[in-house]
Amino acid sequence: MSSELSTALVDAPDTESAEAPAKLAQQVVITDAGPCKKHVKVTVERAAINTRMDEKFSDMMVKNPVQVPGFRTGKAPRKIVVKKFFKEIAAEVKNEILMKSLEQLAEEETLSPLSPPELDPSKVIIPEAADEPMVYEFNIEVRPEFDLPNYKGLKIRRPVHTFTPDDLKRETKRILEPYGTLVPKEGTNVTVAMDDLVTTTLVIKDGDKEMNKVDEVRLKVEKRLALEDGVAEDFGKNLVGAKVGDTRTVNITLSQGVSQAMRGKVVVAHFTIHDIKVMRLPELTADLLSQFNVRNADQFDEVVNTRLERFLEYSQRQTARTQVLQTLAGNTKWELPQDLLQRQARKTLSRRVMEMRGAGMTDEQITSRERALTQDAIRSTADALKEHFVLQKIADLEKLEIEDADIEAEIDAIADRTGESPRKVRGRMEREDLIESLATELLERKALDLLLETAVYEDYEFNPMNQDDDATATTDATATDGDV
């Protein structure tokens, strides 16, 4: 069981007295409380509690005598001292015993918590009667229980590709675009093409009702468009070929972020094109090359090649993760509660962003995928949690662990890729509360590496540059006006 149980008392008052008994006599009853949830009832026998209470009252009588009105210091009868200070001493002992009880529970039981227990220490009490036990109970979210088939020697289809000069050229364009200059698209009979940037007025309608209107919004033409509250899956397909002055319509599926009545509803966006621009790439000057920590064009090409290889490796690992889940848990019925999915969404997104950053993706690529994942947070979180449960169980069975040195090595690697100092990277991750997510991602990576080391591969051609289904443009515009 995770140490999260023993952290339940982080808000409890500190005590400076001796530690609670090394071993408590306690009975634990664990029952199902719903999908991925257990109810735990713990009964701590009174003997250890009474012993600790007696020690504290003896200290008050002898070592640190207290003043009781009507009596000289240290001369008040024990019964009166006990009556006057019972609640105060019971609160101190309760905190000590409860912490020890939770630590013992964590060591002796086989639960696998996903979060700290739903336990309020202030509501746990020690009864005044000297023969009554201390009882506390709580609900806790746990990983689902399931059996794994043999996970070694899996058959996995692996995408492979040898990058060509054209691939290098396309990735160079992607990397240099943020440093380029927008210019009008030249030529006769100019029409919209993929990767163009268009300025458009956007009108969203639900039937005949206008839901929102956004003037003069600039958008990059990608396969999909992710708004703040919806996704247009066929954005690029429907805009390609449009001229200035044309209006094109695209369906938008509203996300989970809108009102319950509108979630998943399909509305229609009308894009009126005002101008079409393209990005003129910059020259590879010395100043620009220094942004990538290189000195010449050949070294820059090496940077681009490295990014391509990392992206291919990322694609291979993501494909492998999907196949591993299908093979090892494809027939398992996963019932994940909605409140768990909603709470885990942020952690899941953080891990996915770290994976993409490690793959060498540009900020633009990461932002587009991040928005797409956010729009479908529940489904993407459910898939990620299923992968996590499978890989975590493998890590448990194989006794895989993450050490501080693993985290430091990954921070150094991130710093090397981003050109930042390790100290700056760690500081940013700590501020954004990402260290735990990093540790989880590293443990899953170790478990996946173990599977891939023993896998039997069937290679197939896959060029991530030509088949990037995640290409998504983003905008801060909304399909709704915020009132629906």
C-alpha positions in Angstrom: 0.0 0.0 0.0 1.2 3.5 -0.8 2.5 5.9 1.9 -0.4 8.2 1.0 -2.4 6.6 3.8 0.1 7.7 6.4 0.1 11.3 5.0 -3.6 11.7 5.9 -2.7 13.6 9.0 -0.6 16.3 7.5 -2.9 18.9 9.0 -2.9 17.3 12.4 -1.1 19.1 15.3 2.5 18.2 15.8 3.4 16.5 19.1 6.8 16.3 20.7 6.2 13.3 22.9 7.5 9.8 22.5 6.5 7.7 19.5 3.4 5.5 19.6 3.8 1.8 20.2 5.8 -0.2 17.7 2.9 -2.5 17.0 -0.8 -1.8 17.5 -3.5 -4.5 18.0 -6.0 -3.5 15.5 -8.7 -5.1 13.3 -9.2 -4.0 9.7 -12.3 -4.7 7.6 -12.1 -3.7 3.9 -15.2 -3.8 1.7 -16.1 -2.6 -1.8 -17.6 0.9 -2.0 -18.0 1.2 -5.8 -15.8 1.2 -8.9 -12.1 1.7 -7.9 -13.1 2.5 -4.3 -12.8 0.6 -1.0 -14.3 1.3 2.4 -11.9 0.7 5.3 -12.9 0.3 8.9 -10.2 0.1 11.5 -10.7 -0.8 15.2 -7.7 0.0 17.4 -7.8 -2.0 20.7 -7.7 0.1 23.9 -4.5 -1.3 25.5 -2.0 0.7 23.6 -4.1 3.8 23.9 -4.5 3.5 27.7 -0.7 2.9 28.0 0.0 6.1 26.1 -2.6 8.1 28.0 -1.1 6.9 31.4 2.4 7.9 30.3 1.2 11.4 29.4 -0.8 11.9 32.7 2.2 10.6 34.7 4.4 13.3 33.0 1.8 15.9 34.0 1.9 14.6 37.6 5.7 14.2 38.0 8.1 15.4 35.2 6.1 18.4 34.1 3.6 19.0 36.9 0.6 21.2 35.9 -1.2 23.9 37.9 -4.7 23.1 38.9 -6.7 25.8 40.6 -7.1 25.1 44.4 -4.0 22.9 44.5 -0.3 23.5 44.8 1.6 22.7 41.6 1.9 19.0 41.2 -0.3 18.2 44.2 -3.7 17.9 42.5 -5.1 14.3 42.7 -4.7 12.3 39.6 -8.4 11.9 39.0 -8.9 15.6 38.9 -5.9 16.1 36.5 -7.4 13.3 34.3 -10.8 14.9 34.3 -9.5 18.4 33.6 -7.0 17.5 30.8 -8.6 14.4 29.3 -9.7 16.1 26.0 -6.3 17.7 25.5 -4.3 14.5 26.2 -6.7 12.4 24.2 -6.3 14.7 21.2 -2.4 14.3 21.4 -2.6 10.5 21.8 -5.2 10.2 19.1 -2.9 11.9 16.6 0.0 9.6 17.5 -2.0 6.4 17.5 -3.8 7.3 14.3 -0.6 8.1 12.4 0.9 4.8 13.6 -2.3 2.9 12.8 -2.2 4.3 9.2 1.4 3.5 8.8 0.8 -0.1 10.0 -2.2 -0.3 7.7 -0.1 0.7 4.8 2.5 -2.0 5.6 0.1 -4.8 6.2 -2.7 -4.5 3.7 -2.6 -4.9 -0.1 -4.5 -1.9 -1.3 -3.1 0.2 -4.1 -4.3 3.8 -3.4 -4.8 6.3 -6.2 -5.2 9.2 -3.8 -5.1 9.9 -0.1 -7.9 8.5 2.0 -11.1 10.4 2.5 -10.4 10.8 6.2 -10.9 13.8 8.5 -8.6 13.3 11.6 -10.6 15.9 13.6 -13.6 13.5 13.5 -11.7 10.6 15.0 -12.0 10.4 18.8 -10.8 8.4 21.8 -13.8 7.4 23.9 -13.7 8.4 27.6 -14.6 4.9 28.7 -11.3 3.1 29.3 -12.5 -0.2 27.7 -13.8 1.3 24.4 -11.6 1.0 21.3 -10.8 3.8 18.9 -12.6 3.3 15.6 -12.2 5.2 12.4 -13.2 4.5 8.8 -12.8 6.0 5.4 -13.2 5.5 1.7 -10.2 5.4 -0.6 -9.7 5.2 -4.3 -7.7 2.2 -5.5 -6.3 0.7 -8.7 -8.7 -1.8 -10.2 -8.0 -5.5 -9.6 -7.3 -7.6 -12.7 -5.2 -10.5 -13.8 -2.4 -10.1 -16.4 -1.7 -12.7 -19.0 1.9 -13.5 -19.9 3.4 -10.1 -20.8 6.8 -11.2 -22.1 7.3 -12.1 -25.8 4.4 -10.0 -27.0 3.9 -9.7 -30.7 4.0 -6.0 -31.6 3.7 -4.2 -34.9 6.4 -1.5 -35.0 6.3 1.5 -37.3 9.7 2.2 -39.0 10.9 4.8 -41.5 14.1 6.1 -43.1 13.8 9.8 -43.3 14.4 11.4 -46.7 15.7 14.9 -47.7 12.0 15.9 -48.2 11.2 14.9 -44.7 14.2 16.9 -43.5 12.9 19.9 -45.5 9.4 19.7 -44.1 10.6 19.4 -40.5 13.0 22.3 -41.0 10.0 24.4 -42.1 8.1 23.4 -39.1 10.9 24.3 -36.7 11.7 27.7 -38.4 8.1 28.9 -38.8 7.9 30.6 -35.4 10.9 32.7 -36.5 9.4 33.6 -39.9 7.5 36.5 -41.4 3.9 36.5 -42.5 3.5 37.7 -46.1 0.5 37.8 -48.5 0.2 34.6 -50.6 1.2 35.5 -54.2 0.1 34.3 -57.5 -3.0 34.3 -59.7 -6.3 32.7 -58.5 -5.0 32.4 -55.0 -6.8 29.8 -52.9 -6.4 28.4 -49.4 -4.0 25.4 -49.0 -2.9 23.4 -46.0 -0.4 25.3 -43.7 -1.7 28.7 -45.0 -2.7 31.3 -42.4 -6.1 32.9 -43.0 -7.9 35.8 -41.4 -11.6 35.1 -41.1 -14.8 36.1 -39.5 -16.2 33.1 -37.6 -20.0 32.8 -37.0 -21.2 29.7 -35.1 -24.9 28.6 -35.3 -27.0 26.0 -33.7 -29.7 25.6 -36.3 -30.9 29.2 -37.1 -29.7 30.5 -33.7 -26.4 32.4 -33.8 -24.3 31.2 -30.8 -21.2 33.4 -31.2 -19.4 35.6 -33.7 -15.7 36.3 -33.7 -14.3 39.0 -36.0 -10.8 39.0 -37.6 -9.4 35.8 -36.1 -6.2 34.4 -37.7 -6.0 30.6 -38.1 -3.4 28.2 -39.4 -5.1 25.7 -41.8 -4.5 22.3 -40.3 -6.5 19.1 -40.5 -8.4 20.0 -37.3 -9.2 23.2 -35.4 -9.5 23.2 -31.6 -11.4 26.0 -30.1 -11.7 26.6 -26.4 -14.9 24.6 -26.2 -15.0 22.4 -29.3 -13.2 20.7 -32.1 -13.7 21.0 -35.9 -12.5 17.7 -37.2 -12.7 18.5 -40.9 -11.4 22.1 -40.7 -8.6 21.8 -43.2 -10.6 19.7 -45.7 -13.4 22.2 -45.8 -11.3 25.4 -46.1 -8.8 24.2 -48.7 -9.6 25.8 -52.1 -11.5 28.8 -50.7 -10.8 32.2 -52.1 -10.9 35.6 -50.4 -14.5 36.5 -49.8 -15.7 32.8 -49.8 -17.6 31.4 -46.8 -17.0 27.8 -45.9 -19.0 25.8 -43.3 -17.5 23.3 -40.8 -19.1 21.2 -38.1 -17.9 21.7 -34.6 -18.4 19.1 -31.8 -18.8 20.9 -28.5 -16.6 19.7 -25.6 -17.1 18.7 -22.0 -16.5 22.3 -20.9 -19.9 23.6 -21.9 -23.3 23.0 -20.2 -24.5 19.5 -19.8 -27.3 20.0 -22.3 -24.8 21.1 -25.0 -22.0 18.6 -24.4 -21.2 16.6 -27.5 -23.7 18.7 -29.6 -22.7 19.4 -33.2 -23.0 23.0 -34.3 -22.0 24.7 -37.6 -19.2 27.3 -38.0 -19.2 29.7 -41.0 -15.8 30.9 -41.9 -15.6 33.9 -44.2 -12.1 34.4 -45.6 -10.7 37.9 -45.6 -7.0 37.3 -46.5 -4.6 34.4 -47.1 -1.0 34.6 -46.0 2.0 32.3 -45.9 5.0 32.1 -43.6 8.3 33.2 -45.2 11.0 31.3 -43.5 14.0 33.2 -42.1 17.6 32.9 -43.3 19.9 30.7 -41.2 21.9 33.6 -39.8 24.5 33.2 -37.0 22.0 34.7 -34.5 19.3 32.3 -35.5 21.6 29.3 -35.4 22.7 30.3 -31.9 19.0 29.8 -30.8 19.6 26.1 -31.4 23.1 26.0 -29.9 24.7 25.3 -33.3 27.1 27.2 -35.5 26.4 26.2 -39.1 23.8 24.7 -41.4 25.2 21.1 -41.1 24.9 21.2 -37.3 21.3 22.5 -37.7 20.5 19.6 -40.0 21.7 17.3 -37.2 19.3 18.9 -34.8 16.5 18.4 -37.3 17.4 14.8 -37.8 17.5 14.2 -34.1 14.0 15.6 -33.7 12.7 13.4 -36.5 14.2 10.3 -34.9 12.8 11.2 -31.5 9.4 11.8 -33.1 9.6 8.3 -34.8 10.6 6.8 -31.4 7.7 8.5 -29.8 5.3 7.2 -32.4 6.7 3.7 -31.9 6.3 3.8 -28.1 2.7 5.2 -28.4 1.8 2.5 -30.8 3.4 -0.1 -28.5 1.5 1.2 -25.5 -1.8 0.9 -27.4 -1.1 -2.7 -28.4 0.1 -3.6 -25.0 -3.2 -2.4 -23.5 -5.2 -4.2 -26.1 -3.3 -7.4 -25.6 -3.0 -7.4 -21.8 -6.3 -5.8 -20.8 -8.4 -5.9 -24.0 -11.0 -8.2 -22.4 -11.0 -6.6 -19.0 -14.1 -4.5 -18.2 -12.8 -1.2 -16.8 -15.4 0.8 -14.8 -13.8 4.1 -13.9 -15.8 6.6 -12.0 -16.3 10.0 -13.5 -15.1 12.0 -10.5 -11.8 10.0 -10.6 -11.4 10.7 -14.3 -12.0 14.4 -13.8 -9.4 14.6 -11.0 -6.8 12.7 -12.9 -7.3 14.7 -16.1 -4.7 17.3 -15.2 -2.0 14.7 -14.2 -2.7 12.7 -17.3 -2.3 15.8 -19.5 1.0 16.8 -17.7 2.4 13.3 -18.4 1.4 13.4 -22.0 3.0 16.9 -22.4 6.3 15.6 -20.9 6.2 12.7 -23.3 5.8 15.0 -26.3 8.4 17.4 -25.1 10.8 14.4 -24.7 10.0 13.4 -28.3 11.4 16.8 -29.5 8.1 18.3 -30.6 7.9 22.0 -31.1 5.8 24.2 -28.8 3.2 24.6 -31.5 2.9 20.8 -32.0 2.6 20.3 -28.2 0.0 23.1 -27.9 -2.2 21.6 -30.6 -2.1 18.1 -29.2 -2.6 19.4 -25.7 -5.8 21.3 -26.8 -7.1 18.2 -28.5 -6.5 16.0 -25.4 -8.2 18.6 -23.3 -11.3 18.7 -25.5 -11.7 15.0 -25.0 -10.3 14.9 -21.5 -12.5 12.1 -20.1 -11.8 9.6 -22.9 -8.1 10.4 -23.1 -7.8 10.2 -19.3 -9.6 6.9 -19.3 -7.2 5.4 -21.9 -4.2 6.8 -20.1 -5.3 5.4 -16.7 -5.9 2.0 -18.2 -2.3 2.1 -19.6 -1.1 3.3 -16.2 -2.8 0.5 -14.4 -1.3 -2.2 -16.7 2.2 -0.7 -16.6 2.0 -0.1 -12.9 1.0 -3.7 -12.2 3.9 -4.9 -14.3 6.2 -2.5 -12.4 4.9 -4.0 -9.1 5.4 -7.6 -10.3 8.9 -6.9 -11.6 9.7 -4.7 -8.5 10.7 -1.7 -10.6 11.3 1.5 -8.8 12.2 5.1 -9.5 15.2 6.5 -7.6 16.1 10.2 -7.1 19.0 9.5 -9.5 16.5 8.6 -12.3 14.6 11.9 -11.8 17.8 13.9 -11.8 19.0 12.1 -15.0 15.7 12.9 -16.7 15.8 16.6 -15.6 19.4 16.7 -17.0 18.1 15.2 -20.3 15.3 17.7 -20.5 17.7 20.6 -19.8 20.0 19.4 -22.6 17.1 19.3 -25.1 15.7 22.7 -24.1 19.0 24.5 -23.6 18.1 25.4 -20.1 20.0 24.7 -16.9 18.9 21.6 -14.9 18.3 23.9 -11.9 15.9 26.0 -14.0 14.1 22.9 -15.3 13.7 21.5 -11.8 12.4 24.8 -10.5 9.8 25.1 -13.2 8.6 21.5 -12.6 8.4 22.0 -8.9 6.4 25.2 -9.4 4.0 23.4 -11.7 3.8 20.4 -9.4 5.1 18.1 -12.1 7.8 16.1 -10.2 5.3 13.4 -9.2 4.0 13.2 -12.8 7.6 12.8 -14.0 8.2 10.0 -11.6 5.1 8.2 -12.8 6.0 8.7 -16.4 9.5 7.3 -15.7 8.1 4.2 -14.0 5.7 3.6 -16.8 8.7 4.0 -19.2 10.7 1.4 -17.3 7.8 -1.1 -17.4 7.3 -0.5 -21.1 11.0 -0.9 -21.8 10.9 -4.3 -20.1 8.0 -5.3 -22.4 9.7 -4.0 -25.5 13.0 -5.8 -24.7 11.3 -9.2 -24.9 8.8 -8.4 -27.7 8.7 -10.0 -31.1 8.4 -7.3 -33.8 6.7 -7.0 -37.1 7.9 -3.9 -38.8 5.8 -1.8 -41.2 6.4 1.4 -43.1 5.1 4.5 -41.3 6.2 8.1 -42.0 5.0 10.3 -39.1 5.6 13.3 -41.4 2.9 12.2 -43.9 0.5 10.6 -41.5 0.2 13.0 -38.6 -3.4 12.7 -37.7 -2.9 14.9 -34.7 -2.2 18.1 -36.7 -4.4 20.6 -35.0 -4.7 24.3 -35.2 -5.7 26.2 -32.1 -7.5 29.4 -31.3 -8.7 31.1 -28.1 -12.1 31.7 -29.8 -15.1 29.9 -28.5 -18.0 28.3 -30.3 -20.4 29.4 -27.6 -20.7 32.8 -25.9 -20.1 31.3 -22.5 -23.7 31.3 -21.5 -24.7 27.9 -22.7 
